[in-house]
Amino acid sequence: MDTIATVLSGIRATGRLHFGNYIGAVRHFVTHQQQGNRCMYFIADLHTLTTLRNPEELRGNVIEIVKDYLAAGLNPEGSIIYAQSSVPEISELSLLLSMVQPLGELERIPTFKDLVRKNPDNVTLGLVTYPVLMAADILGPQATLVPVGEDQIPNLELARNMARRFNERFGQTFALPEMLEEMVKVPGLDGEKMGKSEADNAIDINSSIEIIRKRYLERGITDPQRLRASDPGDPYNRCRSIYPLHEIITPGEANGREIAKACIAAHIGCVECKKRLVDNIAVILEPFQEHRAALANQNDYAREVLHEGGKRARRIIKETVERVRDKMGIVMY
Ligand code: TRP
């Protein structure tokens, strides 16, 4: 890449991070940081308010997630780590953008329709304008690269359209953010996306490896039609939890297919396959857990990181918001 990218991504503080977040998102955040990009990683605490209504829990989650970020290898020198709400200019930008955003487009977004269907009694104004706030998150710092998961594509499309439309109407103001669909869907124990809904299907990144092993051995879903280890398995179509995760985390598996071939040939049984998977999870999690344990009591440090990150993010975002105000005719008297 000839110019440095501004990489930006956010995570909602609905709970503690699980292995799916780590593998699907945070691990990539670290790679972008190592490549010397300008990296901005924030905790979308305002977005969290669309579903979490417990103030203590929200405050706690934010601090724990920062510690997870740091333990994973993000650091305040290489990345700007901040809380969305510590940059009030983001909320201001969201309000300004909402003035030119047609409502119909927001109501047509699949994630919105989905949430309305699941919870018709909780359709707040904040839920409708969720993508506008998300656009402000992205456009405020002039992000050029936004790693997202599949479910966020419509929101990112909308942010791109908003940028395009604003630029056309008011003159070049926002960089057009590229999406980087690298955040793969990590399957949970039951084969559904890890961490989704009420299903107890996630792996806590701070569980001991023994507990993780036990959870996989007892609950990890494999090929249901493979009753004996001597039956040939179908890792690609019928194994919904174990094999798909091997493909993501087991070195060489995505290309070499060694485990898949052994499963199809019935050379390896499901128990052995699960054990190998957990061994590979351990290789990833052990260094993380060691670092994370050292940060366990460092809440003040985590707050300090957010404070400094917030100041840096503000300086950057403020510039954009001042330009937007000016273009729209808003004056600070
Ligand atoms: N909506 C995203 C999610 O639920 C979180 C998020 C908020 C985000 N603002 C963002 C992601 C800006 C990328 C860029 O996962």
Residues whose N, C-alpha, C, O or C-beta is under 5 A from the ligand:
A	BS01	LIG	L8 S9 G10 I11 R12 A44 H47 M134 D137 P147
